[in-house]
Amino acid sequence: MTTIQLLASLTPVISVLVFLVLLKLPASKAMPISMVATALAAVFVWQMDSGFLAASVVEGLLSALTPLSIIFGAVFLLNTLKYSGAMDTIRAGFTNISSDARVQVIIICWLFGSFIEGSAGFGTPAAIGAPLLVLLGVPPIAAAVVALIADSTSVSFGAIGLPVLFGMEQGLTEGGVNMAAAQIAEHGGSFADFAQYIAMHMITIDLITGSLLPLVLVCVLTGFFGKNKSFKEGLEIWKFALFSGLAFTVPAWLINYFAGPEFPSVIGALVGMAIVIPVAKKGYLLPEKAWNDFEKTAEDDNSDTKAFAGNPGTEVKFSQVAAWSPYIIMAALLVLSRVIEPFKSFLTSFNISWTNLLGTELKAGFATFYAPGIFFVVVCLVGFVLFKMNSKSIKQSFTTSCSSMLPTIISLGASVPMVKIFLNSGQNDAGLESMPVALADLLASSMGAIWAWMAPVVGIFGAFLSGSATFSNMMFSGLQYSVADNIGMNHALVLALQGIGANAGNMMCVMNVVAAATVVGMAGRESEIIRKTMPVALLYAFTAGTIAMIWGGF
């Protein structure tokens, strides 16, 4: 690969870093520029077929419908809770568990967020968790950052195991043949058995990396967003943080060992909440003084950032059960739609699919009633009745939600087509592999000796661009398996590192960052969020790679 081709293949990464992170443009401006730059590089350097380029843009626009529906649904639900007054009840309930913001972050983002990730995936945890923190007085940017960081370890088993069960199987299959056939035969004869073996490596590494994550969360909270900028204030609850980490990772390890990768995040989170919440209420493992000493800024005090904050002085109008009913119904719908086959089949029968886009083999789909977005809307309708909202409150909830979506529509309407151009660039007249495969091949040939560290970086790279751990695994599992063959490394361990890297990429991928920023009223400040989450993602991946180096003897 020539230098020009290398730079062209890096255009999506360089553009996003320059315009979004360095120049600090809002995603609604940075992503359209990055998409145009990627398209130009694909046409003039990669010599991508113009028909596939146009079809890739269409594919991206159609694919963006799912995340957009989720974001709108999450914002709509939050505004419904706000204008009904249920938010005040929810805030009071969390305060009754603990008034300590560090504890609230662990329970909401790490445990409740892991449950939502296990049930739905699609970046839903940050869209739900971040605004809940804003309700409790956490600054919006801080809420978005910690919610994104927390949505990582549980992604291995997100959406009922989709990243490993579907993503890796598809990534290892070429021409209808799975390149890991020998490994599959050795581990039970079906890919589900091999996936469980891979997942055991992932969750075993996360017994260390994942269990440390709640401590990282609270240190980020106090060190970056506290009035004193003190990491020590986060370390003060190290006992509770480590206890909370293990309360999730140990049950998740056991569930994967005995039942496979579908339910470790769902059941692990439920067990974790059942253990951790009573401990928090009793104040065990916690310092005597609660912490809520945030640095306040002018941005945090404006009306946009308080969009979901409710009214702290308002009298509580509902019981905790009533106020939480929309989330309880939401969680039940997510689990039932993924587990109960008649219900699942009924919902998926309404899926919309578009094939042969602009005369190519490209296709796109929209899970009309199966995507989490529709469930948000359903529970909003339930909320209208349950909370006896008047027409004025309902109108406010809907119109406020719609008006907040424009920057997000622009951002995702550009970023997803950009990713599709990048992924489909293998259709070219230059005889080149697609841009991501060419980049990964270059990394593998030059850095095989330290692949335990590079494997998760490749996973991050895939998730950062595609916005999906599942898609990152689809793109690079085949490459990871081939590299393991070439350097004599344990195949399952390398694939586990790919998956862990994809999880880490979830913290900083543009799609999730845009969603998290939108739901806390901070659209336009995505670059600030990425600058905070990127170092944590890289540290997470590097730590996992180091454990693998020791484990695998490399």
ZAMARGU-4260 file (C-alpha; in steps of 0.2 Angstrom, whole numbers, plus 5000, padded with zeros to 4 digits):
<rodrens>
0) 5000/5000/5000 | 5007/5017/4995 | 5008/5032/5006 | 4994/5040/4997 | 4983/5025/4998
5) 4987/5024/5017 | 4982/5042/5020 | 4966/5039/5009 | 4961/5024/5020 | 4964/5034/5035
10) 4953/5049/5029 | 4938/5044/5040 | 4949/5043/5056 | 4959/5058/5052 | 4944/5069/5047
15) 4935/5064/5063 | 4950/5068/5074 | 4954/5084/5066 | 4937/5092/5064 | 4928/5084/5079
20) 4941/5082/5092 | 4955/5095/5088 | 4945/5109/5080 | 4930/5105/5091 | 4917/5107/5078
25) 4900/5101/5083 | 4896/5084/5075 | 4883/5092/5065 | 4896/5101/5055 | 4911/5089/5057
30) 4903/5073/5051 | 4896/5080/5034 | 4914/5087/5031 | 4922/5070/5035 | 4909/5061/5024
35) 4914/5072/5009 | 4932/5070/5012 | 4930/5051/5014 | 4920/5050/4998 | 4933/5060/4988
40) 4947/5049/4995 | 4937/5034/4989 | 4934/5040/4972 | 4951/5048/4967 | 4963/5037/4977
45) 4954/5021/4980 | 4945/5022/4963 | 4929/5016/4971 | 4915/5012/4959 | 4903/5027/4958
50) 4888/5016/4958 | 4893/5008/4974 | 4898/5025/4981 | 4880/5032/4978 | 4873/5015/4985
55) 4883/5016/5000 | 4877/5033/5004 | 4859/5027/5002 | 4863/5012/5013 | 4870/5023/5026
60) 4855/5035/5026 | 4843/5020/5028 | 4854/5011/5041 | 4853/5028/5052 | 4835/5025/5054
65) 4837/5013/5068 | 4849/5023/5079 | 4839/5039/5076 | 4823/5030/5082 | 4831/5025/5098
70) 4838/5042/5101 | 4821/5050/5098 | 4812/5037/5109 | 4824/5040/5123 | 4822/5059/5122
75) 4803/5057/5121 | 4802/5046/5136 | 4813/5058/5146 | 4803/5073/5142 | 4787/5063/5146
80) 4794/5060/5163 | 4799/5078/5165 | 4783/5086/5160 | 4772/5073/5170 | 4782/5076/5186
85) 4788/5058/5187 | 4806/5064/5186 | 4805/5072/5203 | 4800/5055/5211 | 4814/5046/5202
90) 4827/5058/5209 | 4820/5056/5226 | 4821/5037/5225 | 4840/5037/5220 | 4843/5050/5233
95) 4835/5038/5246 | 4848/5024/5240 | 4862/5036/5242 | 4865/5055/5241 | 4883/5051/5235
100) 4885/5055/5216 | 4898/5042/5215 | 4887/5028/5221 | 4873/5034/5209 | 4885/5033/5194
105) 4889/5015/5199 | 4871/5009/5201 | 4864/5018/5186 | 4878/5017/5173 | 4887/5001/5178
110) 4873/4990/5184 | 4857/4997/5177 | 4866/5001/5161 | 4873/4984/5159 | 4855/4977/5161
115) 4849/4988/5147 | 4865/4983/5136 | 4861/4965/5139 | 4843/4967/5134 | 4844/4979/5119
120) 4862/4985/5114 | 4862/4998/5101 | 4869/5011/5112 | 4853/5012/5122 | 4861/5012/5140
125) 4870/5029/5138 | 4854/5036/5131 | 4844/5030/5146 | 4858/5032/5160 | 4865/5049/5156
130) 4849/5059/5158 | 4845/5050/5174 | 4861/5056/5181 | 4856/5074/5176 | 4840/5072/5186
135) 4851/5069/5201 | 4862/5084/5198 | 4877/5077/5189 | 4883/5090/5176 | 4877/5085/5158
140) 4894/5082/5150 | 4900/5072/5165 | 4884/5061/5164 | 4887/5058/5146 | 4905/5053/5149
145) 4903/5041/5163 | 4888/5033/5154 | 4898/5030/5139 | 4913/5023/5149 | 4902/5011/5159
150) 4894/5004/5143 | 4909/4993/5138 | 4911/4977/5148 | 4893/4972/5146 | 4894/4974/5127
155) 4902/4957/5125 | 4885/4950/5129 | 4875/4964/5123 | 4858/4962/5114 | 4857/4944/5120
160) 4875/4940/5114 | 4874/4947/5097 | 4892/4954/5096 | 4900/4936/5098 | 4886/4925/5092
165) 4882/4934/5076 | 4896/4947/5073 | 4910/4934/5075 | 4902/4920/5066 | 4899/4932/5051
170) 4916/4939/5052 | 4924/4921/5052 | 4913/4915/5037 | 4920/4917/5019 | 4910/4909/5004
175) 4899/4900/5016 | 4913/4891/5025 | 4919/4896/5043 | 4938/4897/5044 | 4937/4892/5062
180) 4929/4875/5057 | 4943/4865/5066 | 4941/4875/5082 | 4922/4874/5081 | 4923/4855/5080
185) 4935/4854/5094 | 4923/4864/5105 | 4907/4855/5103 | 4903/4856/5085 | 4893/4872/5083
190) 4898/4890/5083 | 4888/4893/5098 | 4899/4882/5108 | 4915/4890/5101 | 4907/4907/5104
195) 4905/4902/5123 | 4923/4897/5123 | 4928/4914/5116 | 4917/4923/5128 | 4925/4914/5143
200) 4941/4922/5138 | 4933/4939/5137 | 4924/4938/5153 | 4939/4930/5162 | 4950/4945/5157
205) 4936/4957/5162 | 4936/4949/5180 | 4951/4961/5181 | 4948/4975/5168 | 4929/4975/5170
210) 4929/4974/5189 | 4941/4990/5190 | 4929/5000/5178 | 4917/5006/5192 | 4933/5013/5201
215) 4938/5021/5185 | 4921/5029/5183 | 4921/5038/5200 | 4939/5044/5197 | 4934/5051/5181
220) 4919/5059/5189 | 4928/5067/5203 | 4945/5070/5194 | 4938/5079/5178 | 4921/5086/5184
225) 4923/5089/5203 | 4926/5106/5210 | 4943/5101/5217 | 4948/5090/5201 | 4953/5077/5213
230) 4955/5059/5208 | 4958/5055/5227 | 4940/5059/5230 | 4935/5045/5218 | 4947/5033/5226
235) 4939/5036/5243 | 4926/5023/5239 | 4937/5010/5231 | 4930/4996/5242 | 4912/4999/5236
240) 4918/5002/5218 | 4928/4985/5217 | 4913/4976/5226 | 4901/4983/5213 | 4913/4978/5199
245) 4914/4960/5205 | 4895/4960/5209 | 4893/4960/5190 | 4908/4951/5183 | 4908/4936/5194
250) 4889/4932/5190 | 4892/4936/5172 | 4907/4924/5172 | 4896/4910/5180 | 4881/4913/5168
255) 4893/4912/5153 | 4901/4896/5159 | 4885/4887/5162 | 4873/4894/5150 | 4883/4903/5136
260) 4884/4921/5130 | 4866/4926/5128 | 4862/4932/5146 | 4878/4936/5156 | 4875/4955/5155
265) 4856/4953/5159 | 4857/4941/5174 | 4874/4948/5180 | 4867/4965/5181 | 4851/4960/5190
270) 4861/4950/5203 | 4873/4965/5204 | 4859/4977/5208 | 4851/4964/5221 | 4868/4964/5230
275) 4874/4982/5228 | 4858/4992/5231 | 4855/4985/5249 | 4874/4988/5253 | 4873/5006/5247
280) 4857/5009/5257 | 4866/5003/5273 | 4881/5013/5269 | 4893/4998/5270 | 4910/5000/5262
285) 4906/5019/5260 | 4915/5034/5268 | 4904/5043/5281 | 4903/5059/5270 | 4893/5059/5253
290) 4901/5067/5238 | 4892/5079/5226 | 4905/5093/5225 | 4904/5097/5206 | 4912/5111/5197
295) 4898/5122/5190 | 4900/5130/5173 | 4889/5143/5163 | 4886/5129/5150 | 4879/5118/5164
300) 4867/5132/5170 | 4859/5135/5153 | 4841/5130/5148 | 4847/5116/5136 | 4858/5107/5149
305) 4843/5107/5161 | 4831/5100/5148 | 4828/5084/5158 | 4832/5090/5175 | 4815/5092/5182
310) 4811/5104/5196 | 4821/5100/5212 | 4809/5109/5224 | 4793/5101/5217 | 4782/5090/5228
315) 4783/5071/5223 | 4767/5066/5215 | 4769/5048/5212 | 4775/5032/5220 | 4792/5025/5215
320) 4783/5010/5207 | 4772/5022/5196 | 4787/5033/5192 | 4798/5019/5187 | 4784/5009/5177
325) 4789/5016/5160 | 4807/5009/5163 | 4800/4993/5170 | 4789/4991/5155 | 4803/4995/5144
330) 4815/4982/5151 | 4801/4969/5150 | 4797/4973/5132 | 4816/4972/5128 | 4818/4955/5136
335) 4802/4947/5130 | 4805/4953/5112 | 4823/4945/5112 | 4818/4929/5121 | 4800/4924/5119
340) 4800/4917/5101 | 4781/4920/5096 | 4783/4938/5102 | 4800/4940/5093 | 4793/4932/5077
345) 4778/4943/5077 | 4788/4959/5079 | 4801/4954/5066 | 4788/4950/5053 | 4786/4969/5051
350) 4804/4972/5047 | 4807/4983/5032 | 4821/4978/5020 | 4828/4987/5005 | 4838/4976/4993
355) 4848/4979/4977 | 4851/4997/4981 | 4854/5007/4965 | 4857/4991/4956 | 4870/4984/4968
360) 4870/4970/4980 | 4870/4982/4994 | 4855/4981/5006 | 4848/4989/5021 | 4834/4986/5034
365) 4824/4994/5048 | 4817/4984/5062 | 4801/4994/5063 | 4793/4986/5078 | 4809/4976/5084
370) 4820/4991/5086 | 4821/4998/5104 | 4815/5015/5098 | 4797/5009/5096 | 4796/5002/5114
375) 4801/5020/5120 | 4786/5027/5111 | 4775/5013/5118 | 4780/5017/5136 | 4777/5036/5132
380) 4759/5032/5127 | 4757/5022/5143 | 4765/5036/5153 | 4752/5049/5146 | 4738/5038/5154
385) 4747/5032/5169 | 4753/5050/5174 | 4736/5058/5169 | 4745/5071/5158 | 4735/5085/5150
390) 4736/5089/5132 | 4747/5104/5135 | 4760/5093/5144 | 4759/5079/5130 | 4762/5093/5117
395) 4777/5100/5126 | 4785/5083/5128 | 4783/5079/5109 | 4788/5096/5102 | 4803/5098/5113
400) 4809/5080/5108 | 4807/5084/5090 | 4816/5101/5090 | 4831/5093/5099 | 4833/5080/5085
405) 4839/5091/5071 | 4858/5091/5075 | 4857/5072/5078 | 4849/5069/5061 | 4862/5079/5052
410) 4876/5070/5062 | 4871/5053/5060 | 4864/5056/5042 | 4882/5060/5038 | 4892/5048/5049
415) 4883/5032/5044 | 4885/5035/5025 | 4903/5039/5028 | 4906/5022/5037 | 4897/5013/5023
420) 4908/5021/5010 | 4923/5016/5020 | 4917/4998/5022 | 4911/4996/5004 | 4927/5003/4996
425) 4933/4985/4991 | 4922/4988/4976 | 4935/4998/4966 | 4945/4998/4949 | 4962/4998/4958
430) 4961/4980/4963 | 4963/4985/4982 | 4955/4977/4997 | 4942/4988/5006 | 4950/5002/5017
435) 4948/4994/5034 | 4955/4977/5028 | 4970/4985/5020 | 4973/4995/5036 | 4972/4980/5047
440) 4983/4969/5035 | 4996/4983/5037 | 4995/4983/5055 | 4996/4964/5056 | 5011/4962/5045
445) 5021/4976/5054 | 5016/4973/5072 | 5012/4954/5074 | 5025/4953/5088 | 5015/4964/5099
450) 4998/4958/5093 | 4991/4955/5110 | 4991/4974/5112 | 4986/4978/5094 | 4972/4966/5093
455) 4960/4976/5104 | 4966/4992/5095 | 4959/4985/5079 | 4943/4981/5088 | 4942/4999/5094
460) 4945/5006/5077 | 4931/4995/5070 | 4918/5001/5083 | 4924/5019/5082 | 4920/5020/5064
465) 4905/5009/5063 | 4897/5013/5080 | 4894/4995/5083 | 4904/4981/5092 | 4895/4968/5082
470) 4900/4976/5066 | 4918/4978/5072 | 4918/4959/5075 | 4911/4956/5058 | 4924/4967/5050
475) 4939/4960/5059 | 4936/4943/5066 | 4943/4935/5050 | 4959/4945/5051 | 4961/4942/5069
480) 4960/4923/5066 | 4972/4924/5052 | 4985/4933/5062 | 4983/4921/5076 | 4987/4907/5064
485) 5002/4916/5057 | 5010/4920/5074 | 5005/4904/5083 | 4994/4913/5096 | 4978/4906/5104
490) 4964/4909/5092 | 4950/4911/5105 | 4961/4923/5115 | 4965/4934/5100 | 4946/4934/5096
495) 4942/4939/5114 | 4954/4954/5112 | 4945/4959/5096 | 4929/4958/5106 | 4936/4968/5121
500) 4943/4981/5109 | 4926/4983/5101 | 4918/4985/5118 | 4931/4999/5122 | 4927/5007/5106
505) 4909/5009/5111 | 4915/5022/5123 | 4921/5034/5110 | 4912/5029/5094 | 4904/5044/5085
510) 4886/5037/5085 | 4885/5033/5103 | 4893/5050/5108 | 4881/5060/5097 | 4867/5050/5105
515) 4873/5053/5123 | 4876/5071/5120 | 4859/5074/5112 | 4849/5066/5126 | 4857/5077/5139
520) 4855/5093/5129 | 4873/5094/5124 | 4873/5092/5106 | 4888/5101/5099 | 4900/5096/5112
525) 4904/5079/5106 | 4923/5083/5104 | 4924/5086/5123 | 4916/5070/5127 | 4927/5060/5115
530) 4943/5068/5123 | 4937/5062/5140 | 4932/5044/5134 | 4947/5040/5122 | 4961/5039/5135
535) 4950/5027/5145 | 4946/5016/5130 | 4964/5015/5126 | 4969/5011/5144 | 4955/4998/5145
540) 4962/4989/5129 | 4980/4991/5134 | 4976/4983/5151 | 4967/4968/5142 | 4981/4966/5130
545) 4994/4965/5144 | 4984/4952/5153 | 4983/4942/5137 | 5002/4944/5135 | 5005/4936/5152
550) 4991/4923/5149 | 4996/4918/5132 | 5015/4919/5135 | 5018/4933/5122
</rodrens>
